[in-house]
Amino acid sequence: MQIDNYIEYSLLHPSATERDVIELCLAAQKNNFRAVNINSYYISLAKELLSKTDIKVSTPIGFPLGAMATASKVYEAKQALHDGADEIEMVINQGLLKSKNYVSVLKDITDVKLAIGDTPLKVIIEISELNKNEVIRICEICLDAKIDFIKTSSGFSKNGATLTTVKIIKKTVRNQIKIIAFDGIEDHETAVKYLESGANIVGINYGLELFDNKRAKRNSKIFKQYIKTFKTEDALAAESVVEKI
């Protein structure tokens, strides 16, 4: 199964450098990934590097905790759009959800959605912090908010996506909201399992490149779950881009 167009390539580490972002974008272009996901400071850089491609530039707001004021999330989302972001993702306020303050959770999400209009909104629900009933409840809230994607994880919690939770989300939202399985997916076989279980997109972290089984058979030494994406030829290309910038 060819999965490149289902991959969202993420680099959200706080110490990521401009060079890292350049490498991320070059790798995404080389592999024809669906999107890159970067911190908002680097939106303009990523847009310039990917201007001749169909690759989306996504950025998180209220990240990674989600517990800040809704007005702050709205401001951050609007600024990200101004800088050129194609998609916005936000972390839910977990404390409000666990307090059963569902109206405030809905308002938090809806206010951001209204602020960005037709721009796709991804809502990170952080499944490792929620029980099954809470997962179902936040999915129902997301349905009410008419958001575009539910994302399983921020990458900053104790665990990432699980097949069981993806199936629970899929059963709840059906085809009304798309699902992004993120964090802990490090090989082609696992990525395919998530897509077959109901995920529409698979998120992987910077530095990983997933190979299909045919390529694995041709070169078993390379296929050991993952390899470093950035190779010598990419390094030369990156240096050329840096000089132009």
N, C-alpha and C positions, 0 to 999 in steps of 0.2 A: 504493500500500500504506500503510495506516494503522499507524504504528509507535510511537505515543506510549506504549502500554502495555508496550513492550519497552525503554524508555529508563531508564537509571540515571543520575541527575544528580549529579555529583561536585563537591565543593569541599573540597580537602585542602591547600591552600596554607597554610604556617605563619603567614602574616600575615593570614589571613581574619578579619574582624571579626564581631561579633554582627549588625551590620546586613547584612553579606554573607550570613550564614546565613539571616536572615529573608527576604531577597530570593530566595535559592535555594529555600526552602520555598514561598514564594508562587508562584514560577514553576513549580515542580513541580506544585503544586495546580492552577494555571491550565491547564497542559497535560496533566494527568492522567498524569504519568509513573509508572513502576512503583515507583521508589525514589529516595531521596536518599542520598548517601554522604558522610559528614562525619567530622571528627576527633572523638574521644570526648568531649572537653570539652563539646561542644554537643549531645550526645544529648538531654538533658532539654529544652532549648529547642526542638529540632526536633520532639520527640514532642508537646509542647504545641501547637505551630503546626499539626501535621498530625493532631491527635487526632480530627478529624471526617472523616478520609479513610481510604482503604485503602492509602495510600502507605507503603512500608516505610522504616524508618530503619536504614541500614547503617553500620558503622564499622570501620576497619582497626585491627589490632593488630600489634605487631612491625613497625611501619611507619616508613620505607619500605625499610629494609635487610634485615630478616628474620634478622639474625645474632645476636640476643640469646638469652639462655638460654630454654629451653622453659618453665621455671617462671615466668619473667616474662611470657611470652605467655599462659600459662594464667591468671595473676592478672589481667592486663589484660582478657582476654576475660570473666572472671567479673564484673569491675567494670562492663564495658560492658553486660552483661545486667542487672545491678542497676540501672543508670541508665535502662534501657528500650530498648536496641537490639533490633531485630527480626532482624538478620542480622550475622554476624561475618565479616570477611575477614582473612586472614593472609598474610604474605609468607614464602615458603620460605627455608630457609637454603641459599643458592646454593653456599657454600663446601663444605658437606657433600655436596651433590649432585655437584659437580665433583671432590670427593675420592673419589667412588664409595662413600661411606659411606651406602648406601641404607637400612640398618636405622635409623640415627639420623635420617635424613630422614623416614622413616615414623613413627618415634616422636614426632618434633616435631609432625607434623600430627595424629597419632592422639590425643596427649595433649590437644590443644586441642579436638578433636572430642568426646572423652569428657567434657571439662569443661563443654561447652555443651549437651550432650544433643541434643534434637530441633531446636534452633536451627540454621538453615541456615549452613553453613560454606563460604566462598569462599576458594580458595587461589590466590594470585597467584604465577605461575611466572616472570614477567619474561623473556619470550621473546627480547628483544634481547641478553640475556647468555648464551643457550643455543644449542647447535647442535641439529641435527635429532634426533640420537640421545638427547641429554639431554632434549629436549622429550618424546619418546616415553617415556623412562624415568620422568620425573616424572609423566606421565599415568598410567602403570601403577601407580606408588606411590599416586597419588590414588585409583585404583580400589580398591586394597587397603585404603586408609584409609576408604573409603565416604563421601567428602565429597560436597557437593552441587553446587558450582560450581568450574570452573577459570576464572581470569581471566588474560588475556594479559599485563597490564602494570600497573605501579603508577602510571604517569604521571610518575615521577621518574627514569627511565632515558633512554638516548639515543634510543630509538625505541619506538613503540607497537605496536598490533596490525598484523598482515599477513594478507591473505586466505589465503596459502599455509599459514601456521602454523595458522590456524583449521581449515583442511581436514585438516591432519595430526592435530590434537587430536581432531577429530570422528571421523576414521578409527580412532583408538586407543580412545577412550572410548565411541564409538557413542552410544547414548541413555542410558547409565548415569550420566553426569555432564553437567550443563548447562554451556554455555560463555558467558563474558562477554568480548566484544571491546571493549577500552578503549584510548583515547588515539589522537589523530590522525584521528578521525572527525568531520568538520565539515560535512557536508551530507547531505541526505536520500538521494540516490542512493547514496553510499558506505555509509550505514547499511543500506540495503536489501541491497546486495551482501553485506555481512557476515552478515545474517540468512539470506540464501539460501545462503550457503556453509557454514552449520552453527551459527552463533552463535545463542543463545537470547535474549541480552540485549546491547544496545549501550550502552556507557558514554560519556557526553559530559561535557565540563567546563563548569563554571559560566560563564554569559555567552553560551552558544550555544543557539539554538533551531532545530531542523531543520524544514524545510518540505517538503511533498509537491509533486510536479510540477504538479498542478492549480493550487495556490496560486501556484506560481512563474510560471505562464503569465499569471495575472491581475495579477501585480505583479512584473515582472522586476527592477525596481530593488531590491526588498527581497531577492530571492533571489540573493545573491552569496556562496554557500557558507554564510554564517551571518549572523545579526544579533544585536545586543544584546537580551537577553530582557527586561530590566527597563525598563519604560516609565513614563511619568508616572503613570498610574493605579495602577500597582503601588507606586510611591513613596509615594503618598498612603495606600494601604492599609497599607504597612509602618510609616509613622509612627503610624497608629492602633494597630497591634499593639504597637509599642514603648511607647506611652503606657499600654496595658493592663498590659504586663509590669512 
